[in-house]
Amino acid sequence: MKKLERLAELIHAKNRIDDEIAEIIGRPSLIVHVGEYIASEIFKIELEQSAVEKGIDGRFTQGPLKGQTVNIKFYGKRENLLDINIDHLPDYYLVLTGPKSSAVSSRSATRPWLISSVYLFNSQKLMSELKNRGVKIGIATSIISKLWDEAEIYPNQAQCHYQKNRYDNLDYSDRFDMDFKLYWTLLNRAYLASALRAFAQILALLGTSDIPKALFEMLCLRKTKRMGEKNSKLERCLTWL
């Protein structure tokens, strides 16, 4: 009974969180709707008014893809599978995924809502590749790793046609704002309070109140792993982010 009582408590807490998420995104707190909301905010996508529009979740409103239709996917793990409705293809598939994982049994496994990578597939190009390989297209379409790697736009930007217009002629703070807006949005909500406390410590350690500059330096340090002894405290703070 103790396990059942604890489960009831957790469900009650989850329901409260789901209500708060629904208030923010304006739709039920389901992974599909959360993914659409995050993608629309970061990639400037105007979502369709109806959440059940076949094959199309919205349209890009800025950049070289302005006006192009998009279907947004959010998968907790990248298992090299993509759900495709061949009768209602968008211009692009924008796929948010968690870490790489093989498609195995879900027994005793968890699927947290994480975004480790973002991919942008051109539908026509993808269909051509799949048909040439004789792949069965539909729910859980198997896509080889090479195509995923070619479609990656975050954190590694394999595609030029999307980021070129976003990054050319921008200073570091503007570039950082684009990348870090995604990075910051994806902080695990359960650790947000701790992350904010760590961020305050980081500002103090860097000796600056210039937030864009501080965030850019943090990103550089994290990517290059150049952490000397004097930055050991900073390294510990960064583990929260």
Secondary structure, DSSP 8 states (H G I E B T S, - for coil): -HHHHHHHHHHHHHHHHHHHHHHHHSS-S-HHHHHHHHHHHHTTEEE-SSTT-SS--EEE-SGGGTT-EEEEEEESSB-SEE---TTS--SEEEEEE-SB------TT--------EEEEEEHHHHHHHHHHTT---STTEE--HHHHHHHEEESS---HHHHHHHHTT--HHHHHHHHHHHHHHTS-GGGHHHHHHHHHHHHHHHT---HHHHHHHHHHHHHHT---GGGHHHHHHHTT-
